[in-house]
Amino acid sequence: MYKLTDKQLSELVLLLSVPQIAEMFPRYTPTERTIYRRLNRNGISRPDKARRAYRTSLLLDAPPNLTDREALVLINKNIQDRVEDFRVLVEIDAEDSRARLNQ
């Protein structure tokens, strides 16, 4: 059965909280406790801080002519798009994994 890799979890935690990851990908995630352990093993001991730092970096990289409110709307849209792209890629990876197992 397909499960999210440590790399995928590390990328996702910048976009979503661990409970949100577990809720969005229930078939592909281990328990929340295991997710936290795997993230910690890969240098992310505080996922909330990592996510906040990532959002801050996106805000600082926003075009200077945008207001903070406009920049936040743009960042939230970007994050939603990335989450949706990630969801599609995970479904494709899972389907490929099932096809390989059925050969």
N, CA, C and O atoms as a MOPAC input file, in Angstrom:
PM7 MOZYME 1SCF
protein

 N      0.83100 1    -1.18000 1     0.00000 1
 C      0.00000 1     0.00000 1     0.00000 1
 C      0.88000 1     1.24900 1     0.00000 1
 O      1.90800 1     1.29500 1     0.67600 1
 N      0.47400 1     2.24100 1    -0.74900 1
 C      1.22600 1     3.48300 1    -0.89400 1
 C      1.11800 1     4.34900 1     0.36300 1
 O      0.03400 1     4.50800 1     0.92300 1
 N      2.24300 1     4.90300 1     0.79800 1
 C      2.28800 1     5.85300 1     1.91900 1
 C      3.13800 1     7.04700 1     1.51200 1
 O      4.07300 1     6.91100 1     0.72300 1
 N      2.81400 1     8.20900 1     2.04800 1
 C      3.59600 1     9.40300 1     1.77700 1
 C      5.02500 1     9.21800 1     2.27000 1
 O      5.25900 1     8.63800 1     3.33000 1
 N      5.97200 1     9.71600 1     1.49300 1
 C      7.37900 1     9.61600 1     1.87700 1
 C      7.72200 1    10.71600 1     2.87900 1
 O      6.95100 1    11.65700 1     3.06900 1
 N      8.87700 1    10.59000 1     3.51200 1
 C      9.33900 1    11.62000 1     4.43500 1
 C      9.48100 1    12.95800 1     3.70600 1
 O      9.13900 1    14.00500 1     4.25500 1
 N      9.98100 1    12.92200 1     2.48500 1
 C     10.14600 1    14.15200 1     1.70300 1
 C      8.78900 1    14.80500 1     1.44000 1
 O      8.63700 1    16.01900 1     1.58000 1
 N      7.81700 1    13.99800 1     1.06300 1
 C      6.47300 1    14.54300 1     0.81200 1
 C      5.87700 1    15.14400 1     2.08400 1
 O      5.27600 1    16.21800 1     2.05000 1
 N      6.04700 1    14.44400 1     3.20400 1
 C      5.53100 1    14.96600 1     4.47500 1
 C      6.22200 1    16.28000 1     4.84500 1
 O      5.58200 1    17.20900 1     5.33700 1
 N      7.53500 1    16.34900 1     4.60500 1
 C      8.28400 1    17.56600 1     4.91100 1
 C      7.81700 1    18.74000 1     4.05500 1
 O      7.79300 1    19.87900 1     4.52200 1
 N      7.45200 1    18.47200 1     2.82600 1
 C      6.94100 1    19.52800 1     1.95000 1
 C      5.51800 1    19.91200 1     2.34100 1
 O      5.17600 1    21.09400 1     2.38600 1
 N      4.70600 1    18.92100 1     2.62000 1
 C      3.31100 1    19.18600 1     2.96600 1
 C      3.16600 1    19.97300 1     4.26200 1
 O      2.26800 1    20.80500 1     4.39100 1
 N      4.04300 1    19.71200 1     5.21700 1
 C      3.90500 1    20.36600 1     6.52100 1
 C      4.16200 1    21.87000 1     6.41900 1
 O      3.80700 1    22.62000 1     7.32800 1
 N      4.77200 1    22.31100 1     5.32800 1
 C      4.93400 1    23.74700 1     5.10200 1
 C      3.62300 1    24.37700 1     4.64100 1
 O      3.43900 1    25.59100 1     4.73200 1
 N      2.72500 1    23.54500 1     4.15000 1
 C      1.45900 1    24.03700 1     3.61000 1
 C      0.27800 1    23.77600 1     4.53500 1
 O     -0.66600 1    24.56600 1     4.58700 1
 N      0.33400 1    22.66000 1     5.26900 1
 C     -0.79400 1    22.22300 1     6.09200 1
 C     -0.30300 1    21.76600 1     7.45700 1
 O      0.86100 1    21.39700 1     7.61500 1
 N     -1.18400 1    21.79100 1     8.43200 1
 C     -0.84800 1    21.23300 1     9.74800 1
 C     -0.88200 1    19.70200 1     9.64900 1
 O     -1.45800 1    19.14200 1     8.71600 1
 N     -0.26600 1    19.04700 1    10.61200 1
 C     -0.24400 1    17.57900 1    10.60700 1
 C     -1.67200 1    17.00700 1    10.63200 1
 O     -1.95600 1    16.08300 1     9.87000 1
 N     -2.58400 1    17.52200 1    11.47900 1
 C     -3.95900 1    16.99700 1    11.42500 1
 C     -4.61900 1    17.20900 1    10.05500 1
 O     -5.37600 1    16.35400 1     9.59300 1
 N     -4.33400 1    18.34100 1     9.40900 1
 C     -4.89200 1    18.58000 1     8.07700 1
 C     -4.32900 1    17.59300 1     7.05700 1
 O     -5.04800 1    17.13300 1     6.17000 1
 N     -3.05200 1    17.27100 1     7.18300 1
 C     -2.43400 1    16.28700 1     6.27500 1
 C     -3.11900 1    14.94300 1     6.45200 1
 O     -3.49200 1    14.29400 1     5.47500 1
 N     -3.28500 1    14.52600 1     7.70700 1
 C     -3.92600 1    13.24500 1     7.99800 1
 C     -5.36400 1    13.22600 1     7.49300 1
 O     -5.84500 1    12.19400 1     7.02600 1
 N     -6.04400 1    14.35000 1     7.58400 1
 C     -7.43100 1    14.43000 1     7.12000 1
 C     -7.50900 1    14.42500 1     5.58900 1
 O     -8.40100 1    13.79800 1     5.01600 1
 N     -6.58900 1    15.11300 1     4.93400 1
 C     -6.62600 1    15.21500 1     3.48500 1
 C     -6.16700 1    13.92600 1     2.79600 1
 O     -6.65300 1    13.59100 1     1.71600 1
 N     -5.23500 1    13.21100 1     3.42000 1
 C     -4.68100 1    11.99200 1     2.82800 1
 C     -4.83000 1    10.80200 1     3.77900 1
 O     -3.82800 1    10.18000 1     4.13300 1
 N     -6.05000 1    10.47000 1     4.20100 1
 C     -6.21100 1     9.42500 1     5.22300 1
 C     -5.69600 1     8.05100 1     4.79500 1
 O     -5.23200 1     7.27700 1     5.63200 1
 N     -5.77300 1     7.74700 1     3.50600 1
 C     -5.31500 1     6.42600 1     3.03900 1
 C     -3.80600 1     6.34500 1     2.89100 1
 O     -3.24900 1     5.25300 1     2.78900 1
 N     -3.14300 1     7.49300 1     2.87900 1
 C     -1.71300 1     7.51100 1     2.54600 1
 C     -0.81700 1     7.98200 1     3.68300 1
 O      0.39700 1     8.08100 1     3.50500 1
 N     -1.38700 1     8.27100 1     4.83900 1
 C     -0.56700 1     8.75100 1     5.94800 1
 C     -0.55900 1     7.75600 1     7.10100 1
 O     -1.53700 1     7.04800 1     7.34300 1
 N      0.57100 1     7.72000 1     7.80500 1
 C      0.58500 1     6.94600 1     9.05400 1
 C     -0.14600 1     7.74800 1    10.12300 1
 O     -0.75700 1     8.77200 1     9.81700 1
 N     -0.09200 1     7.30400 1    11.35300 1
 C     -0.73400 1     8.04000 1    12.44400 1
 C     -0.05600 1     9.39900 1    12.60700 1
 O      1.08300 1     9.59100 1    12.18200 1
 N     -0.77000 1    10.33700 1    13.22700 1
 C     -0.18900 1    11.66300 1    13.44500 1
 C      1.08900 1    11.57100 1    14.27100 1
 O      2.04900 1    12.29700 1    14.01300 1
 N      1.10500 1    10.70100 1    15.24300 1
 C      2.30000 1    10.53200 1    16.07800 1
 C      3.49500 1    10.10400 1    15.23000 1
 O      4.60500 1    10.60400 1    15.41400 1
 N      3.26700 1     9.18800 1    14.31100 1
 C      4.33600 1     8.73700 1    13.42600 1
 C      4.78600 1     9.86000 1    12.49700 1
 O      5.97600 1    10.00000 1    12.21700 1
 N      3.84400 1    10.65000 1    12.02600 1
 C      4.20700 1    11.78800 1    11.16700 1
 C      5.12900 1    12.72800 1    11.93300 1
 O      6.16400 1    13.14100 1    11.40900 1
 N      4.76600 1    13.06900 1    13.16400 1
 C      5.60800 1    13.95600 1    13.97000 1
 C      7.00200 1    13.35700 1    14.17600 1
 O      8.00300 1    14.07000 1    14.09700 1
 N      7.06600 1    12.06900 1    14.43700 1
 C      8.37000 1    11.41100 1    14.62300 1
 C      9.20700 1    11.47800 1    13.35300 1
 O     10.40000 1    11.77600 1    13.40700 1
 N      8.58000 1    11.20100 1    12.20600 1
 C      9.30400 1    11.22900 1    10.93900 1
 C      9.77900 1    12.63500 1    10.60300 1
 O     10.89200 1    12.81300 1    10.10600 1
 N      8.94100 1    13.63600 1    10.87200 1
 C      9.35700 1    15.01700 1    10.63700 1
 C     10.53000 1    15.38600 1    11.53800 1
 O     11.49300 1    16.00900 1    11.08900 1
 N     10.44800 1    15.00600 1    12.79800 1
 C     11.52400 1    15.30300 1    13.74600 1
 C     12.83100 1    14.64600 1    13.30900 1
 O     13.90100 1    15.24700 1    13.40300 1
 N     12.73500 1    13.42800 1    12.83800 1
 C     13.91700 1    12.70600 1    12.34900 1
 C     14.55500 1    13.43600 1    11.16500 1
 O     15.75800 1    13.31900 1    10.93000 1
 N     13.74000 1    14.18800 1    10.42500 1
 C     14.23100 1    14.91400 1     9.26000 1
 C     14.44300 1    16.40100 1     9.54100 1
 O     14.48200 1    17.20900 1     8.61400 1
 N     14.58000 1    16.76300 1    10.81400 1
 C     14.96000 1    18.12000 1    11.18600 1
 C     13.82200 1    19.10100 1    11.36700 1
 O     14.06600 1    20.29800 1    11.51900 1
 N     12.58500 1    18.63100 1    11.35600 1
 C     11.43800 1    19.52600 1    11.58100 1
 C     10.80900 1    19.13900 1    12.91200 1
 O      9.88100 1    18.33200 1    12.97200 1
 N     11.33900 1    19.73800 1    13.98100 1
 C     10.82900 1    19.39300 1    15.31100 1
 C      9.57900 1    20.19300 1    15.66300 1
 O      8.78800 1    19.77200 1    16.50600 1
 N      9.40000 1    21.34600 1    15.01800 1
 C      8.22800 1    22.19400 1    15.27200 1
 C      7.56600 1    22.52800 1    13.93700 1
 O      7.86300 1    23.56500 1    13.34400 1
 N      6.67600 1    21.66500 1    13.46000 1
 C      6.03300 1    21.91100 1    12.16600 1
 C      5.32200 1    23.25700 1    12.08100 1
 O      5.31700 1    23.88900 1    11.02400 1
 N      4.72200 1    23.70000 1    13.18600 1
 C      4.02200 1    24.98700 1    13.16000 1
 C      4.99200 1    26.14300 1    12.92200 1
 O      4.66900 1    27.08500 1    12.19800 1
 N      6.17600 1    26.07500 1    13.52500 1
 C      7.19100 1    27.10800 1    13.30300 1
 C      7.70200 1    27.06900 1    11.86600 1
 O      7.91000 1    28.11400 1    11.25000 1
 N      7.90100 1    25.87600 1    11.33800 1
 C      8.37100 1    25.73800 1     9.95500 1
 C      7.34600 1    26.32800 1     8.99000 1
 O      7.71100 1    27.02600 1     8.04400 1
 N      6.07100 1    26.05000 1     9.22700 1
 C      5.00700 1    26.57100 1     8.36700 1
 C      4.93300 1    28.09800 1     8.46700 1
 O      4.76800 1    28.78100 1     7.45600 1
 N      5.05300 1    28.62200 1     9.67400 1
 C      5.02700 1    30.07300 1     9.87800 1
 C      6.22400 1    30.73800 1     9.18900 1
 O      6.07300 1    31.78900 1     8.56500 1
 N      7.40200 1    30.13500 1     9.30100 1
 C      8.59400 1    30.68600 1     8.65400 1
 C      8.43600 1    30.66100 1     7.13200 1
 O      8.85300 1    31.59400 1     6.44600 1
 N      7.84400 1    29.60600 1     6.61700 1
 C      7.62000 1    29.50200 1     5.17500 1
 C      6.65900 1    30.60000 1     4.70700 1
 O      6.91100 1    31.25600 1     3.69700 1
 N      5.58000 1    30.79300 1     5.42800 1
 C      4.61500 1    31.84900 1     5.06600 1
 C      5.27200 1    33.23400 1     5.14600 1
 O      5.02300 1    34.09600 1     4.30300 1
 N      6.10600 1    33.43400 1     6.16000 1
 C      6.80400 1    34.70900 1     6.29100 1
 C      7.72600 1    34.93900 1     5.10400 1
 O      7.80200 1    36.04900 1     4.57800 1
 N      8.43000 1    33.88800 1     4.68100 1
 C      9.32900 1    34.04700 1     3.52900 1
 C      8.52800 1    34.36600 1     2.26800 1
 O      8.97200 1    35.15900 1     1.43700 1
 N      7.35700 1    33.75600 1     2.11900 1
 C      6.51100 1    34.07800 1     0.96700 1
 C      6.03600 1    35.53200 1     1.02700 1
 O      5.98400 1    36.22100 1     0.00800 1
 N      5.69800 1    35.98100 1     2.21700 1
 C      5.24800 1    37.36300 1     2.38200 1
 C      6.37500 1    38.34000 1     2.04400 1
 O      6.14100 1    39.36100 1     1.39800 1
 N      7.58900 1    38.02600 1     2.48000 1
 C      8.73300 1    38.89900 1     2.19700 1
 C      9.09200 1    38.90300 1     0.71000 1
 O      9.63200 1    39.88600 1     0.20100 1
 N      8.79200 1    37.80700 1     0.01700 1
 C      9.07900 1    37.71900 1    -1.41400 1
 C      7.97600 1    38.29600 1    -2.28800 1
 O      8.11600 1    38.35800 1    -3.50900 1
 N      6.88400 1    38.71700 1    -1.67000 1
 C      5.75500 1    39.26700 1    -2.44000 1
 C      6.18100 1    40.58200 1    -3.09300 1
 O      7.04000 1    41.29300 1    -2.57200 1
 N      5.57700 1    40.89300 1    -4.22800 1
 C      5.89400 1    42.17000 1    -4.88600 1
 C      5.67600 1    43.35200 1    -3.93500 1
 O      4.68700 1    43.38800 1    -3.20400 1
 N      6.59500 1    44.31200 1    -3.94800 1
 C      6.51300 1    45.41900 1    -2.99100 1
 C      5.31400 1    46.34400 1    -3.19000 1
 O      4.94100 1    47.07300 1    -2.27200 1
 N      4.71300 1    46.32200 1    -4.36600 1
 C      3.58000 1    47.21400 1    -4.60600 1
 C      2.26900 1    46.68000 1    -4.03000 1
 O      1.24800 1    47.36400 1    -4.10500 1
 N      2.27300 1    45.46700 1    -3.45500 1
 C      1.06400 1    44.89600 1    -2.85500 1
 C      0.95000 1    45.30500 1    -1.39800 1
 O      1.95600 1    45.43900 1    -0.70000 1
 N     -0.27000 1    45.50100 1    -0.94600 1
 C     -0.48200 1    45.69700 1     0.48900 1
 C     -0.32100 1    44.34500 1     1.17500 1
 O     -0.32200 1    43.30300 1     0.52100 1
 N     -0.18500 1    44.37100 1     2.49100 1
 C     -0.05900 1    43.10500 1     3.22900 1
 C     -1.28500 1    42.22500 1     3.00500 1
 O     -1.16100 1    41.01200 1     2.83700 1
 N     -2.45700 1    42.83200 1     3.00300 1
 C     -3.69600 1    42.07100 1     2.80000 1
 C     -3.68800 1    41.41300 1     1.41200 1
 O     -4.01700 1    40.23400 1     1.28700 1
 N     -3.31800 1    42.16300 1     0.37900 1
 C     -3.25700 1    41.61400 1    -0.98500 1
 C     -2.21700 1    40.49800 1    -1.07500 1
 O     -2.43600 1    39.47600 1    -1.72500 1
 N     -1.09100 1    40.71100 1    -0.41600 1
 C     -0.04100 1    39.69100 1    -0.42000 1
 C     -0.52800 1    38.41400 1     0.26500 1
 O     -0.26000 1    37.31500 1    -0.22000 1
 N     -1.23500 1    38.54600 1     1.37700 1
 C     -1.75900 1    37.37100 1     2.07900 1
 C     -2.77600 1    36.61300 1     1.22600 1
 O     -2.78900 1    35.38200 1     1.21800 1
 N     -3.62100 1    37.34700 1     0.51300 1
 C     -4.58600 1    36.69600 1    -0.38700 1
 C     -3.83000 1    35.91900 1    -1.46200 1
 O     -4.18100 1    34.78100 1    -1.77200 1
 N     -2.79700 1    36.53200 1    -2.02500 1
 C     -1.98500 1    35.87900 1    -3.05000 1
 C     -1.28300 1    34.63700 1    -2.49500 1
 O     -1.23700 1    33.59500 1    -3.14800 1
 N     -0.74000 1    34.76300 1    -1.28700 1
 C     -0.04700 1    33.63100 1    -0.64700 1
 C     -1.02800 1    32.49400 1    -0.37400 1
 O     -0.72300 1    31.33500 1    -0.65500 1
 N     -2.19400 1    32.81100 1     0.16600 1
 C     -3.19000 1    31.76200 1     0.45200 1
 C     -3.62900 1    31.06000 1    -0.82500 1
 O     -3.81400 1    29.84200 1    -0.83300 1
 N     -3.79700 1    31.81300 1    -1.89600 1
 C     -4.15800 1    31.21600 1    -3.19100 1
 C     -3.04100 1    30.29600 1    -3.67900 1
 O     -3.29400 1    29.18900 1    -4.15300 1
 N     -1.80000 1    30.77400 1    -3.55500 1
 C     -0.64200 1    29.97600 1    -3.95400 1
 C     -0.58900 1    28.67200 1    -3.16300 1
 O     -0.34600 1    27.60800 1    -3.73100 1
 N     -0.81500 1    28.75500 1    -1.86100 1
 C     -0.77000 1    27.56200 1    -1.01700 1
 C     -1.90100 1    26.61000 1    -1.39100 1
 O     -1.67900 1    25.40200 1    -1.48400 1
 N     -3.10600 1    27.12900 1    -1.60900 1
 C     -4.22600 1    26.27700 1    -2.02800 1
 C     -3.91200 1    25.56900 1    -3.34200 1
 O     -4.19400 1    24.38000 1    -3.49100 1
 N     -3.33500 1    26.28600 1    -4.28500 1
 C     -2.96800 1    25.68900 1    -5.57200 1
 C     -1.91800 1    24.60200 1    -5.38800 1
 O     -2.00800 1    23.54000 1    -6.00400 1
 N     -0.92100 1    24.86100 1    -4.54100 1
 C      0.13100 1    23.86500 1    -4.30100 1
 C     -0.43200 1    22.62300 1    -3.62300 1
 O     -0.03800 1    21.50300 1    -3.94600 1
 N     -1.35100 1    22.81800 1    -2.68700 1
 C     -1.97300 1    21.67300 1    -2.00700 1
 C     -2.75000 1    20.83800 1    -3.01200 1
 O     -2.66100 1    19.61000 1    -3.00000 1
 N     -3.50600 1    21.48900 1    -3.87400 1
 C     -4.28400 1    20.76400 1    -4.87900 1
 C     -3.36400 1    20.02200 1    -5.85300 1
 O     -3.62800 1    18.86900 1    -6.19300 1
 N     -2.29500 1    20.66900 1    -6.29900 1
 C     -1.31800 1    20.00700 1    -7.17200 1
 C     -0.70400 1    18.79900 1    -6.46700 1
 O     -0.52100 1    17.74000 1    -7.06700 1
 N     -0.39300 1    18.97500 1    -5.19000 1
 C      0.19600 1    17.89400 1    -4.40600 1
 C     -0.78400 1    16.72900 1    -4.29400 1
 O     -0.39700 1    15.56700 1    -4.41800 1
 N     -2.05800 1    17.05300 1    -4.05800 1
 C     -3.07900 1    16.00500 1    -3.94100 1
 C     -3.16400 1    15.18500 1    -5.21800 1
 O     -3.25100 1    13.95800 1    -5.17100 1
 N     -3.13800 1    15.86000 1    -6.35200 1
 C     -3.19800 1    15.16900 1    -7.64400 1
 C     -1.96400 1    14.28100 1    -7.82500 1
 O     -2.08700 1    13.13100 1    -8.24700 1
 N     -0.78600 1    14.80300 1    -7.51000 1
 C      0.43900 1    14.01600 1    -7.65800 1
 C      0.44900 1    12.78500 1    -6.74500 1
 O      0.91200 1    11.71600 1    -7.14100 1
 N     -0.06000 1    12.94400 1    -5.53000 1
 C     -0.12700 1    11.80400 1    -4.60600 1
 C     -1.07000 1    10.73700 1    -5.16200 1
 O     -0.76200 1     9.54700 1    -5.10300 1
 N     -2.20500 1    11.15100 1    -5.69500 1
 C     -3.14300 1    10.18300 1    -6.28700 1
 C     -2.50000 1     9.44600 1    -7.46500 1
 O     -2.68900 1     8.24000 1    -7.62600 1
 N     -1.74700 1    10.16900 1    -8.27900 1
 C     -1.05400 1     9.53700 1    -9.41200 1
 C     -0.00800 1     8.55300 1    -8.90500 1
 O      0.07500 1     7.43200 1    -9.40600 1
 N      0.79700 1     8.95900 1    -7.91300 1
 C      1.80500 1     8.06900 1    -7.33700 1
 C      1.15300 1     6.82400 1    -6.73500 1
 O      1.65600 1     5.71300 1    -6.89900 1
 N      0.04800 1     7.01400 1    -6.04700 1
 C     -0.64500 1     5.88300 1    -5.42100 1
 C     -1.17300 1     4.93000 1    -6.48300 1
 O     -1.07500 1     3.71200 1    -6.33000 1
 N     -1.72600 1     5.47000 1    -7.55000 1
 C     -2.23600 1     4.62800 1    -8.64100 1
 C     -1.09300 1     3.86600 1    -9.31600 1
 O     -1.23700 1     2.68400 1    -9.62900 1
 N      0.02800 1     4.53000 1    -9.53700 1
 C      1.20500 1     3.85600 1   -10.10900 1
 C      1.68500 1     2.73600 1    -9.19300 1
 O      2.06000 1     1.66000 1    -9.66100 1
 N      1.67300 1     2.98800 1    -7.90900 1
 C      2.09500 1     1.98400 1    -6.93700 1
 C      1.16000 1     0.77400 1    -6.96300 1
 O      1.61700 1    -0.36900 1    -6.91800 1
 N     -0.14700 1     1.02800 1    -7.03500 1
 C     -1.11000 1    -0.08000 1    -7.11400 1
 C     -0.91200 1    -0.88100 1    -8.39800 1
 O     -0.98800 1    -2.11000 1    -8.38900 1
 N     -0.65600 1    -0.17800 1    -9.50100 1
 C     -0.46400 1    -0.86700 1   -10.78800 1
 C      0.77800 1    -1.75800 1   -10.73100 1
 O      0.76200 1    -2.87400 1   -11.25000 1
 N      1.84500 1    -1.27500 1   -10.10900 1
 C      3.06800 1    -2.08200 1    -9.99400 1
 C      2.82700 1    -3.32200 1    -9.12600 1
 O      3.34300 1    -4.40100 1    -9.41600 1
 N      2.04300 1    -3.15800 1    -8.06800 1
 C      1.75900 1    -4.28900 1    -7.17400 1
 C      0.88400 1    -5.34400 1    -7.85300 1
 O      0.98000 1    -6.53200 1    -7.54300 1
 N      0.04200 1    -4.91000 1    -8.76700 1
 C     -0.87500 1    -5.83200 1    -9.44700 1
 C     -0.26200 1    -6.52800 1   -10.63900 1
 O     -0.91600 1    -7.36200 1   -11.26500 1
 N      0.97100 1    -6.21200 1   -10.96900 1
 C      1.61600 1    -6.86800 1   -12.13300 1
 C      2.06100 1    -8.25700 1   -11.79100 1
 O      2.61800 1    -8.95300 1   -12.63900 1

